[in-house]
Amino acid sequence: MPHISSTWSLDTIGSNSQKRRETHTHIIEFHELIRTQTGRTIKIYGFDGGGEFGQGTQEFQNGKIHDWAKERGIAIIKTTAHSPWQNGKQERAGRAITEKARAIMIDLKIPIYLWPFVVDSVVRVINLLPSKVTPNGTSPHEAFCKAVNMHGEATKPYIKHLRTYFCDAFYYIKPAHRDQGDKFSARARKGKLIGYGDLHGRIYWVWDPELHKIIRVNAVRFNETEGSETRHPESEEQLHEAVFVD
């Protein structure tokens, strides 16, 4: 699974590319994001030599990434064939992400086509947890923020919005999507939490298995209690958020 991580902080961004040829585009987008948001420019990239990075079949001769980097004076370090130890930290990070995502999908019986959301959620949580390999055991998020001289509360991991993964999520049906003539129609639908749309819980991704849709929502209540299917969704002790407003 393609992913980008800082060698120093191990802060990771996953790439949910459905096609290998899309990966180099995500790298360029990531580069511009870091430059714009932090004022810092990444000067060196290390790749494992995979074709998905647009490096071409020859050693840096005809790759899209090489051409892009050369124009900007960015150095590219490419590992030799069949030498994963040269890219050890990133290889271990990729394995950890894949193993956690696979375990979650098997345990919760999550459909395979939802894997990009599972992987993204795993990466987000890993970035917020303390790590043995970061300076002073901080989270990758905090280590990265300090490395780029961010200050204040932005450096501390925000975890209040995290919920039990794949728990019941009752998302609000906005008036425009309801039958206006039916005053007793449901105001919410039941789905499953499959992802986070931002860093502070203002936006979530919910999968509605009945509609076979993935919905981006900002008005949602969660039920994280075991056996939640036997309880009424209006039981207040189960609900973490009450943001349904017409």
N, C-alpha and C positions, 0 to 999 in steps of 0.2 A: 504494500500500500504506500503510495507516494506521500511523503510528509516533509515538512521543513522544521528544523529545530536548531536553536542556538547551541553551539558547542560549549559555550561557557555556562549559560543558565539552564539549558535544556527546555526552555519554553518552546512549545511545539504548536505548529499549525498543520492540520491535516488537509490533504487534497482529496476531495471526493470525485475526482475525475472519472467519468464513465469510460473515457477513451484515453489511451496512452498518449496520443498526440496532443491532448489538451493540457498536459502537465506543465510544459514549458510556459504556456500562457499564464497559468496560476503562479508560477515563480516570478514572472515579470510583474504581475499584479501585486504580489506580496512585497516585492522590492519597492514599488512605488508607494505602497501603504506605509511601510516603515519610514521611508524618506519623508513623506508628507506629515505623518503623525508625530514623529520624534525629532525631525531635523537631522537625523543621522543617516549616513549612506553605508550600506553593506559593501565592503571592499573585496571580500573573498567568499566564494561559494565552493563547497565540496560536494561532489556527486559520486555515486557508486558506479557510474558508467552505464546505467540503464538507458535503453533507447527511448523511454518515455520522456526523458529530459531534452529531447531534441538535439542531441549531441552528434548525431550521425554515426555512420559505421566506421569512419576513419577517426584517428586520434585528433579530435578538435578541428577537422578539416572542413566539414560541411554542415555543422550543426547550427540550428537556429539560436540556441542559447549561447554558443561560442561567439557568433556574429554580434549578438546583442551586447554581450559582456565586453567584447573587444572594443566596440564603439565607445564604451563608457569607462574604459580603463579598469574594469573589474577582473580580478584574477579568478580562474577556475582551477580547482584541484580535482583530478579524476582518479579514482582508485583503479588499480590494475584488475584484470579479470580474475574472478574466483578468489578474491581476497577481502572478505567481509570484515576481517579484523582491522583493516585500514580505516574503516568507518564505524568503529566499534560502538560508540555512544548512540549514534543514529540507528544502527542495526538493532541494538537492544531496545531503544525507544519504540521502534517499529514493531518489534516482536511483542512488547508489553501491550501496546495498543491493540494489536490483532488478537492476542490471547484474551484480553479482557472483553473486547467486543464479541468475540466468538462465544465466550462463556455466558454473557448476558443474553445473547440471541437464542442459545440453546435452552437455557434455564427458563426464559420467559416465553419461549416459542414465538419469537418475533419473525415475521415474514422476511425472507432474504432481501426483498427489494427495498427494505427500510435500512439496510446496512449503512448508507452514508450518514444517517442521523444518529445511529448508534455509535459509530466511530467518532463523529464530531462531539458527541456528549462525553465519551470516554476521554478524549483529548482535553476538553474543557475542564473536567474534574481533575485529571492528572496535573494540569497546570496550576491548580489551586491548592494542591496538597503538599505538605512538607516533603522534602526529598533528601536522601542521604548524600547525594552527589553534588548538591548546590552549596554555595558558601553559607556556612552557619546553619545548614539544614533548613533553609527557607524554602518556600515554594518556588517553582520555576517562574511563576508570574512575578513574584516580588523581586527575584534575582534579576530578571530581565528589566523590570521598571527601574531598578537602581542603576543598572548598567547604562541605561540611556538617560540618566539624570532626571527621571520623573520624581516629583515630590508629593508630599501630602498623602491623603487617603487613597489616591490612585495606586500607590505601591502595594497596599494591603489587599490580599485576596478577599473578594466579596462572595459570601456563600449563603446568605440568607434566602436567596431565591432558589436554591437547589432543592429538589424534591425526589422522592423515591422513583427511580426510573420505571417507566411503563405503568405507573399508577393510573387510576381512573382520573380523567380530566373532564369536567363538565364545562364546556365552552359556550359562551353566550351567542345566541342567534340574533343578530342585529335586525331591527325592524324592516330594513329593505329586503331581507331574505325570509320574511315570515308572511303568512297569509293574513293580510290586514283585516279581512272580514271575520276571522276566527279569534275571538277574544280569549279563548281558553286553550289556544295552541301552546305547545311547549316553548319556553323561553331559552332553553339550553339543550344541547345534545351531549351525549356521553362518548368520550373518546379515550385515547391513551396518550400520555405524555411521551413524546419521542425526541424532544430537543429544545434547546434554548436559543432564542433569537437575538439576545444581547447579553451583556455582562451583569445586568442588575435586575433581571426578572420582569422587565416591562413587556417582553414579548416571548411567547413560547410557541413551539410547534406541537400540534396535536394530530394524531392519526385517528380518523373516524372509520372503523372497520366496516360499518354498514354502508356508508357512502363510498368507501374505497377512495377516500380523499385525505390529503395531508393539508392541514389548515394552519395558517399563521394567525395567532390570536393574542389579544391583550386583555381580554376579560375572561377569566377562567378560575374555577375552583377545583382543588385537588382533594382526593380521598386516598390517603396513604395507608389506611387501616387494612390489615389482613382480613379476607372475607368480606371486602367492601361490597361485593355484589349482593350481599344479603341485607345491606343497610340502606336506609333512605338517604339520598344525596343532600337533603336539607338538614341533616344532623349536625349541629353547629360545632360539636367538639371535633369533628373530623375535618372541618374545612379550614384551610389556611388563608383563603382569600375570599372576600366578598365584594366583588366589583361589578356586579350585574346592574347596569343602569340603562333605562330607556331614554 
